[in-house]
């Protein structure tokens, strides 16, 4: 199997964390130009998994569940009902209430960086997503279920983007107000699978920023 991947993408990072947590590796493919990529996967988004039969599976959470079922290594999707529901809730909250406004914020940042008012208008929705996560995130260093699960693959790459420019526009550290979530963020970065992928994301952003500066 092979994975279409962009190192800075939080959704591609989710899959890479799962692979590392399971002790697995996979060939990473850089997506071609958008029109060509849509011929490969109509959604035109990363990640996209090329399975051994040549079929292409989109959507990070679906890919993660498939890989957890088919690859060796620890199972990251809990079987116990309570544990499964707790971990699924974190992923659902992250995807619906945090990732969506976060994506809107960075789209605005990259397309109209001088329009601070438009970016500022998105901050309350991002803060709301962080609030929901803070209400439900685990207090033992893991997102849910008392152990490393698929929720710990999904949440850290999104929290990675909660600082930096976002905090500058908001005027303060949004996550610092959410004590449970802030404690989780500090703890989960110590997990080897997470720390390695976050480092990949940092390096990818540095390269992107260098390109922007070179083009100025």
C-alpha positions in Angstrom: 0.0 0.0 0.0 1.0 3.6 -0.6 -0.2 6.9 0.9 -0.7 10.2 -0.9 0.6 12.6 1.7 1.4 16.2 2.4 3.7 16.5 5.5 2.0 19.6 6.9 -1.6 18.3 6.5 -3.1 17.5 9.9 -5.3 14.8 8.3 -2.3 13.1 6.6 -0.4 13.4 9.9 -3.3 11.5 11.5 -2.5 8.5 9.3 1.2 8.8 9.8 0.8 8.8 13.6 -1.3 5.6 13.4 1.3 3.9 11.3 4.1 4.8 13.7 2.0 3.7 16.7 1.5 0.3 15.0 5.2 0.0 14.1 4.5 0.1 10.4 5.9 2.0 7.5 4.5 2.9 4.1 5.6 4.5 0.9 4.6 8.2 0.8 3.5 9.7 -2.5 3.4 13.4 -3.3 0.0 14.3 -5.0 0.3 15.4 -8.6 -1.3 18.6 -10.0 -5.0 19.0 -8.8 -6.6 18.0 -12.1 -4.5 14.9 -12.3 -5.0 14.1 -8.6 -8.8 14.2 -9.1 -8.4 11.5 -11.7 -6.9 9.4 -9.0 -9.3 10.3 -6.2 -12.3 12.5 -7.1 -12.2 14.3 -3.7 -8.8 15.6 -4.6 -7.6 15.6 -1.0 -4.9 14.1 1.1 -4.6 11.6 2.5 -5.6 9.0 0.0 -4.6 5.4 0.4 -3.7 3.2 -2.6 -4.5 -0.3 -1.6 -2.8 -3.4 -2.9 -5.6 -4.0 -5.4 -5.0 -0.5 -6.9 -8.2 1.0 -5.5 -7.9 4.3 -3.7 -9.5 5.0 -0.3 -10.0 8.6 0.7 -10.7 10.3 4.1 -8.3 10.1 7.0 -10.5 8.5 9.6 -11.7 5.8 7.2 -8.1 5.1 6.2 -7.0 4.9 9.8 -9.8 2.4 10.7 -8.9 0.3 7.6 -5.2 0.2 8.5 -5.9 -0.6 12.1 -7.9 -3.6 11.0 -5.5 -4.8 8.3 -2.0 -4.1 9.6 -0.1 -5.8 12.5 0.5 -4.0 15.7 -1.6 -2.7 18.6 -5.2 -2.1 18.0 -6.0 1.6 18.2 -9.8 1.4 17.8 -11.1 0.1 21.1 -13.4 -2.9 21.2 -15.0 -2.1 24.5 -18.1 0.0 24.0 -17.5 2.7 26.5 -13.9 3.1 25.4 -14.8 3.2 21.7 -17.5 5.8 22.2 -15.2 8.0 24.2 -12.5 7.9 21.6 -15.0 8.3 18.7 -16.5 11.3 20.5 -13.1 13.1 20.6 -12.5 12.5 16.9 -16.0 13.7 16.0 -15.6 16.9 18.1 -12.2 17.6 16.6 -13.4 17.0 13.0 -16.7 18.9 13.2 -16.1 21.7 15.7 -12.4 22.4 15.6 -11.0 21.4 12.2 -13.7 23.2 10.2 -13.2 26.7 11.6 -9.5 26.1 11.8 -9.4 25.3 8.1 -11.5 28.5 7.4 -9.0 30.5 9.4 -6.0 29.3 7.5 -7.8 29.6 4.2 -8.4 33.2 5.0 -4.8 33.7 6.2 -3.4 32.3 2.9 -5.8 34.1 0.6 -6.3 37.5 2.3 -3.6 37.8 5.0 -4.2 41.5 5.5 -7.9 41.1 6.4 -7.4 40.6 10.1 -11.1 41.3 10.8 -12.2 38.3 8.7 -9.7 36.1 10.6 -10.8 37.5 13.9 -14.4 36.7 13.1 -13.5 33.0 12.9 -11.8 32.9 16.3 -15.0 32.4 18.4 -15.9 29.2 16.4 -12.4 27.9 17.0 -12.6 28.7 20.7 -15.9 26.9 20.9 -14.4 23.8 19.4 -11.6 23.9 21.9 -14.2 24.3 24.7 -16.0 21.1 23.5 -12.8 19.2 23.4 -11.8 20.4 26.8 -15.0 19.1 28.3 -14.4 15.5 27.1 -10.6 15.0 26.7 -9.1 12.5 29.1 -7.1 13.6 32.1 -4.5 10.9 32.1 -2.4 12.0 29.2 -4.5 10.3 26.6 -7.5 11.7 24.6 -9.8 8.9 25.7 -10.1 5.3 27.0 -7.0 5.6 29.3 -4.6 4.5 26.6 -3.3 5.5 23.2 -6.1 5.2 20.6 -7.0 6.6 17.2 -8.2 9.8 19.0 -4.5 10.4 19.9 -3.7 10.1 16.2 -6.4 12.7 15.2 -6.2 15.4 17.8 -2.5 16.3 18.2 -2.0 17.4 14.6 -4.9 19.8 14.9 -3.8 21.2 18.2 -0.4 21.8 16.6 -2.0 24.6 14.6 -3.8 26.1 17.6 -0.8 28.4 18.4 1.3 30.6 16.2 -0.6 32.9 13.9 -3.9 31.8 15.5 -2.8 33.1 18.9 -1.5 36.3 17.4 -4.8 37.1 15.8 -6.8 36.0 18.9 -4.6 38.2 21.1 -4.0 35.4 23.6 -3.4 31.6 23.9 -6.8 30.1 23.3 -5.7 26.7 24.6 -4.3 28.1 27.8 -7.9 28.8 28.9 -8.7 25.1 28.5 -6.8 23.5 31.3 -7.6 19.8 30.6 -6.8 20.2 26.9 -3.6 22.1 27.6 -2.5 19.4 30.0 -3.3 16.7 27.4 -1.4 18.6 24.7 1.7 18.8 26.9 1.5 15.1 27.7 0.7 13.7 24.3 3.7 15.3 22.7 5.9 12.9 24.8 4.5 9.9 22.9 7.2 8.9 20.3 4.7 8.4 17.4 3.2 11.8 18.0 6.5 13.7 18.6 8.0 12.3 15.4 5.1 13.3 13.2 4.9 16.8 14.8 8.5 17.2 14.0 7.7 16.4 10.4 5.0 19.0 10.4 7.3 21.6 11.8 10.0 20.9 9.2 7.3 21.1 6.4 6.1 24.5 7.7 9.7 25.8 7.8 10.2 24.9 4.2 6.9 26.5 3.2 7.8 29.7 5.1 11.2 29.8 3.4 9.5 29.5 0.0 7.2 32.4 0.9 10.1 34.5 2.0 12.1 33.7 -1.1 9.2 34.8 -3.3 8.9 38.2 -1.6 
